[in-house]
Amino acid sequence: MGNITLTPEVLTLVAERFKALAEPARLRLLSCLRSGERSVNELVEETGFGQANVSKHLQLLHAQGFVSRRKDGLFVYYALADRSVFKLCDIMCGRIEAQLEAQRRRLAS
């Protein structure tokens, strides 16, 4: 964990960021933003989620520093603020893939 001292305050901040990523809808929104900036309307169309739901999730992702936003007239556009979030996702997906493969091998035996 680098040189950060894991004080109770730091652990609380880390837990809050993990909590933000614990919601599948928010992970889906981040995934949509992986290929570039999107308006709220584009994210609604892409995900099939309601506008209020998308806005609520984006607000939390913004508060946790995962996305940036800019306003252009009546539209608000969101983009990834830090692409390193996908390193964590890739690690977890790789781990899940390895577990599933091990399970498949056990079942095939």
Solvent accessible surface area in square Angstrom, and as a share of the most:
residue,aa,sasa,rsa
1,M,168,0.75
2,G,74,0.71
3,N,159,0.82
4,I,111,0.56
5,T,102,0.59
6,L,76,0.38
7,T,48,0.28
8,P,102,0.64
9,E,119,0.53
10,V,39,0.23
11,L,85,0.42
12,T,80,0.47
13,L,119,0.59
14,V,50,0.29
15,A,54,0.42
16,E,62,0.28
17,R,89,0.32
18,F,108,0.45
19,K,121,0.51
20,A,2,0.01
21,L,20,0.10
22,A,78,0.60
23,E,55,0.25
24,P,98,0.62
25,A,12,0.09
26,R,30,0.11
27,L,67,0.33
28,R,108,0.39
29,L,0,0.00
30,L,1,0.00
31,S,65,0.42
32,C,16,0.09
33,L,1,0.01
34,R,99,0.36
35,S,89,0.57
36,G,29,0.28
37,E,72,0.32
38,R,49,0.18
39,S,6,0.04
40,V,19,0.11
41,N,73,0.37
42,E,80,0.36
43,L,0,0.00
44,V,36,0.21
45,E,146,0.66
46,E,77,0.35
47,T,11,0.06
48,G,66,0.63
49,F,46,0.19
50,G,44,0.43
51,Q,98,0.43
52,A,79,0.61
53,N,56,0.29
54,V,0,0.00
55,S,38,0.24
56,K,119,0.51
57,H,11,0.05
58,L,0,0.00
59,Q,115,0.51
60,L,68,0.34
61,L,0,0.00
62,H,62,0.28
63,A,80,0.62
64,Q,46,0.20
65,G,35,0.34
66,F,4,0.02
67,V,3,0.02
68,S,49,0.32
69,R,115,0.42
70,R,116,0.42
71,K,149,0.63
72,D,78,0.41
73,G,61,0.59
74,L,170,0.84
75,F,99,0.41
76,V,42,0.24
77,Y,49,0.19
78,Y,13,0.05
79,A,28,0.22
80,L,25,0.12
81,A,56,0.44
82,D,63,0.33
83,R,137,0.50
84,S,49,0.32
85,V,10,0.06
86,F,14,0.06
87,K,140,0.59
88,L,65,0.32
89,C,30,0.18
90,D,80,0.41
91,I,123,0.62
92,M,105,0.47
93,C,80,0.48
94,G,36,0.35
95,R,136,0.50
96,I,82,0.41
97,E,121,0.54
98,A,50,0.39
99,Q,96,0.43
100,L,83,0.41
101,E,71,0.32
102,A,27,0.21
103,Q,84,0.37
104,R,135,0.49
105,R,141,0.52
106,R,164,0.60
107,L,141,0.70
108,A,91,0.70
109,S,130,0.84
